[in-house]
Every structure is written in C-alpha cells, then in structure tokens.
Amino acid sequence: MSLHPGTLEFLEADLERGGPYPLRGRHFGGVIVTNYLHRPILSDIVANLEKSGVLIYETFAVGNERYGKPSNPEFLLKPGELLAAVHGLLQVKAYEDLIVDDPRPAAVQRICAVRA
C-alpha cells in the first residue's frame, strides 16, 4: 500500500507472540501507547519513530498496586523508566510521574518525546 503524507495507517499486531518484533525496521511519524508495558520491546517501540516522529506513552507505574490492577511489578513502570527508555534517543517535551483520579485512581507515567 502506498501512503501519502498525512495519511493514517492502522496496524494490528501481536506484540507478545514470542517471535521477532513484528514492526522492526518500520518507521512512523507517531507512536501512541496506552496502558501497556512489555519491556522486551520498549526499545523497539522507540526505534520505530522516524525523524521528527512523536512518541506519546502512558501506562501504569509502581505505586498502582495501592489502587488495584495491574499490581504485578512486571506491568508497572519503575521510577524514571520511561525517561531512561528515551534518554539520548529522543527529546523529551513533557513527562509526568503522578497519581491520577480520573477515570479511577492510578499511578501512571506519561511521556511525550520527539526524535530530533
């Protein structure tokens, strides 16, 4: 499929099937990740950004176990983990590590970063 600038392409992929990362070598102008953490592919997700591409990533963080699920540390970002994932690769535009109340109380980390 040939895409024109400004065209959206929606992809569905099983990111945890155990095989190679299915989007390796692909580049996107924007990547949005919400409520998802699979550490083995975090660096691959960052690598998917093309020049001037934007990453928006938000998911649960350590401390969320006080509010419910997820509570397994495997699915909770460690303090500063999103910052470390983009360090030296992307320029951070915004970052938060906080407790939100809406839609329910939760500990989250959020980042917006750009490939320079």
VMD Tcl script that draws the C-alpha trace (Angstrom):
set ca {
  {0.00 0.00 0.00}
  {1.35 3.43 -0.93}
  {0.68 6.12 1.65}
  {0.55 9.84 1.07}
  {1.79 12.38 3.63}
  {-0.86 12.93 6.24}
  {-2.43 9.51 5.67}
  {-3.14 7.28 8.64}
  {-2.24 3.63 8.65}
  {-3.79 1.45 11.32}
  {-1.90 -1.69 12.28}
  {-2.87 -4.60 14.45}
  {-0.03 -6.82 15.65}
  {0.53 -9.40 18.37}
  {3.49 -7.87 20.19}
  {3.96 -10.71 22.65}
  {3.76 -13.81 20.47}
  {7.35 -14.76 21.25}
  {8.71 -14.26 17.75}
  {10.68 -11.31 16.46}
  {9.17 -7.88 16.97}
  {6.74 -7.59 14.01}
  {7.35 -3.88 13.39}
  {11.16 -3.96 13.41}
  {12.52 -1.78 10.62}
  {9.25 0.13 10.22}
  {9.20 3.86 10.91}
  {6.24 6.01 11.86}
  {5.58 9.70 12.31}
  {3.82 8.98 15.58}
  {3.51 6.13 18.04}
  {0.92 6.14 20.83}
  {0.98 3.55 23.61}
  {-1.54 3.47 26.45}
  {-1.94 1.11 29.39}
  {0.63 -1.34 28.02}
  {4.10 -2.44 29.09}
  {6.13 -5.28 27.61}
  {9.73 -4.40 28.47}
  {11.37 -6.62 25.84}
  {10.02 -4.36 23.06}
  {10.25 -0.94 24.72}
  {13.47 -0.07 22.85}
  {11.92 -1.34 19.59}
  {8.95 0.98 20.04}
  {11.32 3.94 20.47}
  {13.28 2.82 17.38}
  {10.06 2.85 15.30}
  {10.00 6.65 15.25}
  {11.11 8.40 12.09}
  {12.97 11.71 12.17}
  {10.71 14.30 13.84}
  {8.41 11.46 14.92}
  {6.48 11.82 18.18}
  {6.12 9.22 20.93}
  {3.23 9.51 23.36}
  {3.34 6.80 26.01}
  {1.27 6.43 29.18}
  {0.95 3.41 31.40}
  {0.79 2.26 34.98}
  {3.66 2.82 37.38}
  {4.95 1.42 40.65}
  {2.50 2.51 43.32}
  {-0.51 1.44 41.31}
  {-0.79 -1.69 43.44}
  {-2.42 0.56 46.10}
  {-5.29 1.26 43.70}
  {-5.93 -2.14 42.15}
  {-4.78 -3.79 38.97}
  {-2.34 -4.03 37.46}
  {-0.39 -4.74 40.60}
  {2.22 -7.15 39.23}
  {5.61 -5.33 39.10}
  {6.16 -6.84 35.64}
  {3.45 -4.47 34.35}
  {4.39 -1.36 36.37}
  {6.98 1.17 35.25}
  {9.80 1.78 37.71}
  {10.55 5.38 38.70}
  {12.05 7.19 35.72}
  {11.81 4.13 33.45}
  {10.18 5.98 30.55}
  {12.79 8.73 30.78}
  {15.55 6.12 30.69}
  {13.98 4.42 27.65}
  {14.29 7.58 25.53}
  {17.47 9.03 27.05}
  {19.93 10.03 24.34}
  {17.48 8.99 21.60}
  {14.54 11.37 21.83}
  {14.00 14.90 23.06}
  {11.53 14.93 25.97}
  {8.79 17.53 25.57}
  {6.74 16.52 28.62}
  {6.99 13.90 31.35}
  {4.86 13.12 34.39}
  {5.04 10.50 37.13}
  {1.90 11.01 39.19}
  {-1.33 9.76 40.71}
  {-4.43 10.46 38.62}
  {-8.01 10.39 39.90}
  {-9.90 10.05 36.63}
  {-11.28 7.71 35.38}
  {-10.14 5.97 38.58}
  {-7.20 6.48 40.96}
  {-3.99 5.11 39.42}
  {-0.23 5.64 39.48}
  {0.98 6.46 35.95}
  {3.95 7.71 33.99}
  {3.44 9.74 30.81}
  {5.90 10.99 28.26}
  {5.79 12.96 25.04}
  {9.11 12.84 23.19}
  {10.35 13.65 19.69}
  {13.17 12.22 17.56}
  {15.35 15.23 16.72}
}
mol new
graphics top color blue
foreach p $ca { graphics top sphere $p radius 0.5 }
foreach p [lrange $ca 0 end-1] q [lrange $ca 1 end] { graphics top cylinder $p $q radius 0.2 }
display resetview
